[in-house]
């Protein structure tokens, strides 16, 4: 699918824009599943002020979606109308301030865990177990191995749809399980985390344990999107999927992982439709088998082909 090219109009509205605007830019290579259609416009801002300038001058009727490292994401085959914003180099700084770490939202979670370990800061090793970047962790209250983003976050900074800079305390984020209550239109640009002084070797051992556990129990070398469904209250999603007979289930070239059945895999030629249909088939079978409705943890954006 090809969308009308609106980049010339946007460029004329924003003569001082420094970031790149790309029309009908393929998104598949930016996602872990490696599926999906193009963005009508892909915008990569230079820094926070460039992002704010862009949002201030963007017509209200043009929809905006932000993507991070593409780990927890299905882009549908028809692509994404409007503007897709992807934060890059201008948002990847890490600064250590005592027992606190300030990180741009394009920074991979694992890099923050590593910086904490190298500086003897305990309490952030769990980030090693979350695929993706800090922006996604903020937006989804990402968690792993007993801790969540809300347990370590001091504050988050972002830009709203009108281009205003906003700062949210931990309480302002209204966190619940895999959910953030901050306004949907805010694009997070930076996070401040706090840990406590710890022993570098102990923290390194904790991170190594997380790495080994992930490699043993998750299909991390496959084209996957991480955990597909949220754990319902009192249940583990993978157990419900397994009990419904869905381990190894295939639709097109998409498959429920044999190793961990809360993971879906692109075996090579899957479409976004294959993956989403497989997920919906699993949800239906789990509902029939256990009466429990699984909610998607993976974000799905765009239109069907």
Residue pairs with C-beta under 8 A, 6 or more apart in sequence:
1 37
1 38
1 77
1 78
1 79
1 303
1 305
2 24
2 38
3 23
3 24
3 38
3 40
3 79
3 81
4 40
5 23
5 24
6 23
6 40
6 41
6 62
7 21
7 22
7 23
7 41
10 17
10 21
10 41
10 58
11 17
11 21
13 57
13 58
13 59
14 53
14 54
14 57
16 53
17 50
17 53
17 54
18 45
18 46
18 47
18 50
19 43
19 44
19 45
19 46
19 50
19 51
19 54
20 42
20 43
20 44
21 41
21 42
21 43
22 39
22 41
22 42
22 43
22 44
23 40
23 41
24 38
24 39
24 40
24 79
25 38
25 39
25 41
25 42
25 84
26 37
26 38
27 36
27 37
27 38
27 39
27 42
27 67
27 70
27 75
27 79
27 80
27 84
28 34
28 35
28 36
28 37
28 75
30 67
30 70
30 86
31 67
31 70
31 71
31 73
31 74
31 75
31 225
32 69
32 70
32 71
32 73
32 131
32 223
32 224
32 225
32 226
33 70
33 73
33 74
33 223
33 224
33 225
33 266
33 270
33 272
33 275
34 223
34 266
35 74
35 75
35 77
35 266
35 270
35 271
35 272
35 275
36 74
36 75
36 76
36 77
36 79
36 272
36 302
37 75
37 76
37 77
37 78
37 79
37 80
37 272
37 302
37 303
37 305
38 79
38 80
39 79
39 80
39 83
39 84
40 79
40 80
40 81
40 82
40 83
40 84
41 82
41 83
41 84
42 83
42 84
42 85
42 86
43 54
43 83
43 84
43 85
43 86
44 85
44 86
44 87
44 88
45 51
45 54
45 85
45 87
45 90
46 90
47 90
47 91
48 90
48 91
48 159
48 165
48 189
48 190
50 90
51 85
51 87
51 159
51 187
51 189
52 159
52 163
52 164
52 165
53 163
54 163
55 64
55 159
55 160
55 161
55 162
55 163
55 187
56 162
56 163
57 163
58 64
58 83
62 82
62 83
63 81
63 82
63 83
64 82
64 83
64 84
64 85
64 161
64 185
64 187
65 80
65 82
65 83
65 84
65 85
65 301
66 84
66 85
66 86
66 87
66 135
66 187
67 73
67 84
67 85
67 86
67 301
68 86
68 87
68 105
68 106
68 132
68 133
68 135
68 136
69 106
69 108
69 131
69 132
69 133
69 136
70 132
71 131
71 132
71 133
71 136
71 225
71 226
72 131
72 132
72 136
72 140
72 225
72 226
72 227
72 297
72 298
72 299
73 225
73 298
73 299
73 300
73 301
74 225
74 272
74 275
74 276
74 298
74 299
74 300
74 301
75 272
75 301
75 302
76 272
76 273
76 276
76 300
76 301
76 302
76 303
76 304
76 305
77 271
77 272
77 273
77 302
77 304
77 305
78 302
78 303
78 304
78 305
79 302
79 303
80 301
80 302
80 303
81 302
81 303
85 187
87 104
87 105
87 106
87 135
87 187
87 189
88 106
89 106
90 104
90 106
91 104
91 105
91 106
91 107
91 135
91 189
91 190
92 104
92 106
92 107
93 102
93 103
93 104
93 107
94 101
94 102
94 103
94 104
94 107
94 111
94 112
94 115
95 101
95 102
95 103
96 115
96 119
96 121
99 121
99 194
99 195
99 196
99 197
100 154
100 192
100 193
100 194
100 195
101 112
101 115
101 116
101 119
101 121
101 124
101 192
101 193
101 195
102 190
102 191
102 192
102 193
103 111
103 112
103 115
103 134
103 190
103 191
103 193
104 134
104 189
104 190
105 133
105 134
105 135
105 138
105 188
105 189
105 190
105 191
106 133
106 134
106 135
107 133
107 134
108 132
108 133
108 134
109 127
109 128
109 130
109 131
109 132
109 133
109 134
109 137
109 142
110 127
110 128
112 124
112 127
112 134
112 193
113 124
113 125
113 126
113 127
113 128
113 207
114 128
114 207
116 122
116 123
116 124
116 125
116 127
116 193
116 195
116 203
117 125
117 200
117 203
117 204
117 207
118 200
120 197
120 198
120 199
120 200
120 203
121 195
121 196
121 197
121 198
121 203
122 195
122 196
122 197
122 198
122 199
122 202
122 203
123 147
123 151
123 152
123 194
123 195
123 196
123 198
124 152
124 193
124 195
125 145
125 203
125 206
125 207
125 210
126 143
126 144
126 145
126 146
126 147
126 148
126 152
126 210
127 137
127 144
128 144
128 207
128 210
128 211
129 144
129 145
129 210
129 213
129 214
130 137
130 142
130 143
130 144
131 220
131 226
132 142
132 226
134 188
134 191
135 187
135 188
136 142
137 149
137 191
138 149
138 153
138 156
138 173
138 180
138 188
138 191
139 180
139 188
140 149
140 178
140 179
140 180
140 297
141 148
141 149
141 150
141 173
141 175
141 176
141 177
141 178
141 179
141 180
142 148
142 149
142 178
143 149
143 151
143 178
144 210
145 210
145 213
148 175
148 177
149 175
150 170
150 173
150 175
152 193
152 194
152 195
153 170
153 173
153 191
153 192
153 193
153 194
154 169
154 170
154 192
154 193
154 194
155 167
155 168
155 169
155 170
155 191
155 192
156 167
156 168
156 173
156 182
156 188
156 190
156 191
156 192
157 165
157 166
157 167
157 168
157 188
157 189
157 190
157 191
157 192
158 165
158 166
158 168
158 182
158 186
158 187
158 188
158 189
158 190
159 165
159 166
159 186
159 187
159 189
160 166
160 183
160 185
160 186
160 187
161 185
161 186
166 186
168 182
168 186
172 182
173 180
173 181
173 182
174 180
174 181
174 182
175 181
177 230
177 231
178 230
178 297
214 220
217 259
217 260
218 257
218 259
218 260
218 263
219 257
219 259
219 260
219 263
219 265
222 257
222 263
222 265
222 266
223 265
223 266
223 267
223 268
223 270
224 257
224 263
224 264
224 265
224 266
225 263
225 264
225 275
225 298
226 263
226 297
226 298
227 237
227 262
227 263
227 297
227 298
228 237
228 262
228 263
228 264
228 279
228 282
228 296
228 297
228 298
229 237
229 241
229 262
229 279
229 282
229 283
229 294
229 295
229 296
229 297
230 237
230 294
230 295
230 296
230 297
231 237
232 240
232 292
232 293
232 294
232 295
235 290
235 292
236 262
237 262
237 294
238 260
238 261
238 262
240 286
240 289
240 290
240 292
240 294
241 247
241 256
241 261
241 262
241 282
241 286
241 294
242 261
243 286
243 289
243 290
244 282
244 285
244 286
244 288
244 289
244 290
245 285
245 289
246 256
246 261
246 281
246 282
246 285
246 286
247 256
247 257
247 258
247 261
248 255
248 256
248 258
248 261
249 255
249 256
249 278
249 281
249 282
250 256
250 278
251 274
251 275
251 277
251 278
251 281
252 269
252 270
252 271
252 273
252 274
252 277
252 278
253 266
253 267
253 268
253 269
253 270
253 271
253 274
254 264
254 265
254 266
254 267
254 270
254 274
254 275
254 277
254 278
255 264
255 265
255 267
255 278
256 263
256 264
256 265
256 278
256 282
257 263
257 264
257 265
264 275
264 278
264 279
264 298
266 274
266 275
271 305
272 302
273 304
273 305
276 300
279 296
279 298
282 294
283 293
283 294
286 292
286 293
286 294
287 293
287 294
